[in-house]
Amino acid sequence: MRILFLSDQYWPETNAPAIHVRARAARWVAAGHEVTVLTSAPNFPEGVLHPGYRNAWREVTEVEGVRVVRVKTFITANEGFLKRTLDYLSFMASAFLQGLREERPDVIVATSPQLFTPLAGVLLAAFHRVPHVFELRDLWPASIVANQALRPGLTLRLLERLELALYRRSTAILAFTEAFRADLLRRGVPPAKVHVVHNGTDLDLFLPGPRDPDLLAELGLEGQWVLGYFGTLGLSHGLDQVVEAAARVRHLPVAVLFMGAGAAAAGLKAQAAARGLTNIRFLPRQPHERVPAYWRLCDAALVSLADTEAFRAVMPSKIYEALAMGLPILFVGPQGEASRALAAWGVGEAVPPGDPMALAEALARWSVDPAVAEARRTAASAVRPTFGRGRQAEAALEVFAAALQVFNR
């Protein structure tokens, strides 16, 4: 099968979409398929080009057998609704124009959360007369409303119409959660069109193991019970309450390790400094291969989402990473897909969002009772094999093949 995949982020960027697309594309190539990824020059999330790359109109390379076509875009940091929208629109236009030059594929896949990449995918699929698969990573524009980056009004109504039009024009939709599928069915998308393929992670890279004593000493975490939050420090993650909870347990040997960047990073650092907290560490984003060493320093993983309706359907990718490391998960967020899954697997505890006292109590309880975390660590190890990238890559190929069959009827 010849696959053309549109994603505005790709390796060597290390956010979830970039890693996710790269991991599956390499597996598809290894299985004998031809894969081309249309993407931009790596710059996420700071809006700064990675060393060795340029923002060219067209640059073709090969990575792990995957043909990578990078196109020119408006580069900006991952903050500010208007600038990010210009970034999205520029990638849509460049990807469409450069996609016209590509040899006719068998299937075109475009990934969300923003809608402009799938729009380019739908247009290219019409030009090449091939099926389009919409990979649904998040419900957009509902998620940007949840982030308070967009208010109800004309713009929202137009985006919602575009969203439904893209669902209609796609041959198949590959949804990451059952909640996404339920939302689409509620809005009239035919059930046969929506396929659920759960996210996963690299089980060969993310392996449990002993703590690195040198790294532990470097970060001053010896003798500490460590809660790790690794990923985007965004406004939608409700991380202010984590700082407040850390202040409430400052008398205990408990430390919080933040690793990542994002629009909320500066505010969180200022908040911790203003409180004089010494039990919080902030680390910049690390190379993907180095992340497991930091996870091994942790006793539990934190997954945090703001309390909004849109996030009830979300299953954050860091959950799979933590499970692969055999870590129990402390979830702060609305009741929904993620909280139900963690309860079913027996791997964690859900804490109400916006309640730093409840979070502090959970931290105190987990840190003084090793049996609680150990039972959940055992449960995490039991479900770990379920979420390998290999399984996910195979399931996605089945969706592509089904779309091709439907299209050719």
Solvent accessible surface area in square Angstrom, and as a share of the most:
residue,aa,sasa,rsa
1,M,63,0.28
2,R,76,0.28
3,I,0,0.00
4,L,4,0.02
5,F,0,0.00
6,L,0,0.00
7,S,1,0.00
8,D,25,0.13
9,Q,28,0.13
10,Y,0,0.00
11,W,43,0.15
12,P,33,0.21
13,E,1,0.00
14,T,32,0.18
15,N,24,0.12
16,A,37,0.29
17,P,23,0.14
18,A,0,0.00
19,I,18,0.09
20,H,1,0.00
21,V,0,0.00
22,R,47,0.17
23,A,13,0.10
24,R,0,0.00
25,A,0,0.00
26,A,25,0.19
27,R,74,0.27
28,W,2,0.01
29,V,37,0.22
30,A,91,0.71
31,A,68,0.52
32,G,64,0.61
33,H,40,0.18
34,E,104,0.46
35,V,6,0.03
36,T,19,0.11
37,V,0,0.00
38,L,0,0.00
39,T,0,0.00
40,S,5,0.03
41,A,1,0.01
42,P,0,0.00
43,N,12,0.06
44,F,34,0.14
45,P,11,0.07
46,E,84,0.38
47,G,18,0.17
48,V,100,0.57
49,L,60,0.30
50,H,36,0.16
51,P,128,0.81
52,G,87,0.84
53,Y,74,0.28
54,R,146,0.53
55,N,35,0.18
56,A,14,0.11
57,W,169,0.59
58,R,55,0.20
59,E,41,0.18
60,V,69,0.40
61,T,63,0.37
62,E,129,0.58
63,V,37,0.21
64,E,90,0.40
65,G,36,0.34
66,V,1,0.00
67,R,84,0.31
68,V,0,0.00
69,V,0,0.00
70,R,8,0.03
71,V,1,0.01
72,K,66,0.28
73,T,9,0.05
74,F,85,0.35
75,I,43,0.22
76,T,19,0.11
77,A,31,0.24
78,N,35,0.18
79,E,92,0.41
80,G,43,0.41
81,F,64,0.26
82,L,127,0.63
83,K,115,0.49
84,R,55,0.20
85,T,24,0.14
86,L,78,0.39
87,D,30,0.15
88,Y,38,0.14
89,L,64,0.32
90,S,28,0.18
91,F,1,0.00
92,M,38,0.17
93,A,48,0.37
94,S,11,0.07
95,A,0,0.00
96,F,56,0.23
97,L,107,0.53
98,Q,22,0.10
99,G,0,0.00
100,L,57,0.29
101,R,158,0.58
102,E,16,0.07
103,E,124,0.56
104,R,121,0.44
105,P,3,0.02
106,D,49,0.26
107,V,0,0.00
108,I,0,0.00
109,V,0,0.00
110,A,0,0.00
111,T,6,0.04
112,S,4,0.03
113,P,49,0.31
114,Q,8,0.04
115,L,2,0.01
116,F,21,0.09
117,T,0,0.00
118,P,0,0.00
119,L,39,0.20
120,A,0,0.00
121,G,0,0.00
122,V,11,0.06
123,L,80,0.40
124,L,0,0.00
125,A,7,0.05
126,A,57,0.44
127,F,110,0.46
128,H,11,0.05
129,R,158,0.58
130,V,6,0.03
131,P,1,0.01
132,H,4,0.02
133,V,0,0.00
134,F,0,0.00
135,E,0,0.00
136,L,1,0.01
137,R,33,0.12
138,D,28,0.14
139,L,9,0.05
140,W,13,0.04
141,P,2,0.01
142,A,45,0.35
143,S,6,0.04
144,I,14,0.07
145,V,45,0.26
146,A,16,0.12
147,N,49,0.25
148,Q,162,0.72
149,A,33,0.25
150,L,20,0.10
151,R,203,0.74
152,P,109,0.69
153,G,27,0.26
154,L,114,0.57
155,T,68,0.39
156,L,19,0.10
157,R,125,0.46
158,L,94,0.47
159,L,16,0.08
160,E,68,0.30
161,R,167,0.61
162,L,39,0.20
163,E,3,0.01
164,L,52,0.26
165,A,30,0.23
166,L,4,0.02
167,Y,1,0.00
168,R,161,0.59
169,R,159,0.58
170,S,2,0.02
171,T,29,0.17
172,A,2,0.02
173,I,0,0.00
174,L,1,0.00
175,A,0,0.00
176,F,11,0.04
177,T,1,0.01
178,E,93,0.42
179,A,18,0.14
180,F,2,0.01
181,R,68,0.25
182,A,61,0.47
183,D,26,0.14
184,L,0,0.00
185,L,56,0.28
186,R,176,0.64
187,R,73,0.27
188,G,62,0.59
189,V,10,0.06
190,P,72,0.45
191,P,80,0.51
192,A,92,0.71
193,K,34,0.15
194,V,7,0.04
195,H,56,0.25
196,V,39,0.22
197,V,11,0.06
198,H,78,0.35
199,N,8,0.04
200,G,2,0.02
201,T,6,0.03
202,D,36,0.19
203,L,34,0.17
204,D,116,0.60
205,L,44,0.22
206,F,1,0.00
207,L,82,0.41
208,P,67,0.42
209,G,37,0.36
210,P,122,0.77
211,R,76,0.28
212,D,56,0.29
213,P,98,0.61
214,D,112,0.58
215,L,8,0.04
216,L,22,0.11
217,A,53,0.41
218,E,130,0.59
219,L,21,0.10
220,G,36,0.35
221,L,0,0.00
222,E,96,0.43
223,G,70,0.67
224,Q,51,0.23
225,W,30,0.10
226,V,0,0.00
227,L,0,0.00
228,G,0,0.00
229,Y,0,0.00
230,F,10,0.04
231,G,31,0.30
232,T,49,0.29
233,L,2,0.01
234,G,9,0.09
235,L,128,0.64
236,S,16,0.10
237,H,26,0.12
238,G,23,0.22
239,L,5,0.02
240,D,87,0.45
241,Q,17,0.08
242,V,0,0.00
243,V,0,0.00
244,E,38,0.17
245,A,0,0.00
246,A,0,0.00
247,A,8,0.06
248,R,97,0.35
249,V,3,0.02
250,R,119,0.44
251,H,142,0.63
252,L,43,0.21
253,P,76,0.48
254,V,1,0.00
255,A,1,0.00
256,V,0,0.00
257,L,0,0.00
258,F,1,0.00
259,M,8,0.03
260,G,10,0.09
261,A,23,0.18
262,G,20,0.19
263,A,43,0.33
264,A,15,0.11
265,A,14,0.11
266,A,77,0.60
267,G,46,0.44
268,L,2,0.01
269,K,101,0.43
270,A,63,0.49
271,Q,49,0.22
272,A,6,0.05
273,A,77,0.60
274,A,90,0.70
275,R,97,0.35
276,G,45,0.44
277,L,18,0.09
278,T,115,0.67
279,N,15,0.08
280,I,15,0.07
281,R,57,0.21
282,F,51,0.21
283,L,30,0.15
284,P,92,0.58
285,R,80,0.29
286,Q,35,0.15
287,P,81,0.51
288,H,11,0.05
289,E,97,0.43
290,R,102,0.37
291,V,14,0.08
292,P,4,0.02
293,A,17,0.14
294,Y,14,0.05
295,W,1,0.00
296,R,65,0.24
297,L,0,0.00
298,C,5,0.03
299,D,30,0.16
300,A,0,0.00
301,A,1,0.01
302,L,0,0.00
303,V,2,0.01
304,S,2,0.01
305,L,10,0.05
306,A,25,0.19
307,D,87,0.45
308,T,32,0.19
309,E,131,0.59
310,A,16,0.13
311,F,13,0.05
312,R,89,0.33
313,A,11,0.09
314,V,20,0.12
315,M,21,0.09
316,P,14,0.09
317,S,37,0.24
318,K,30,0.13
319,I,0,0.00
320,Y,2,0.01
321,E,33,0.15
322,A,0,0.00
323,L,1,0.01
324,A,1,0.01
325,M,5,0.02
326,G,1,0.01
327,L,4,0.02
328,P,0,0.00
329,I,0,0.00
330,L,0,0.00
331,F,1,0.01
332,V,0,0.00
333,G,2,0.02
334,P,4,0.03
335,Q,114,0.51
336,G,4,0.03
337,E,20,0.09
338,A,3,0.02
339,S,7,0.05
340,R,146,0.53
341,A,20,0.15
342,L,3,0.02
343,A,78,0.61
344,A,87,0.67
345,W,64,0.23
346,G,37,0.35
347,V,0,0.00
348,G,13,0.12
349,E,39,0.17
350,A,42,0.33
351,V,5,0.03
352,P,77,0.49
353,P,29,0.18
354,G,62,0.60
355,D,54,0.28
356,P,29,0.18
357,M,93,0.42
358,A,24,0.19
359,L,0,0.00
360,A,5,0.04
361,E,94,0.42
362,A,1,0.00
363,L,0,0.00
364,A,30,0.23
365,R,106,0.39
366,W,1,0.00
367,S,22,0.14
368,V,103,0.59
369,D,54,0.28
370,P,100,0.63
371,A,69,0.53
372,V,39,0.22
373,A,10,0.07
374,E,95,0.42
375,A,66,0.51
376,R,52,0.19
377,R,70,0.25
378,T,86,0.50
379,A,24,0.18
380,A,0,0.00
381,S,57,0.37
382,A,77,0.60
383,V,27,0.15
384,R,39,0.14
385,P,73,0.46
386,T,69,0.40
387,F,17,0.07
388,G,9,0.09
389,R,15,0.05
390,G,30,0.28
391,R,145,0.53
392,Q,7,0.03
393,A,3,0.02
394,E,112,0.50
395,A,32,0.25
396,A,0,0.00
397,L,27,0.13
398,E,124,0.56
399,V,8,0.05
400,F,0,0.00
401,A,47,0.37
402,A,35,0.27
403,A,2,0.01
404,L,47,0.23
405,Q,122,0.54
406,V,69,0.40
407,F,87,0.36
408,N,104,0.54
409,R,219,0.80
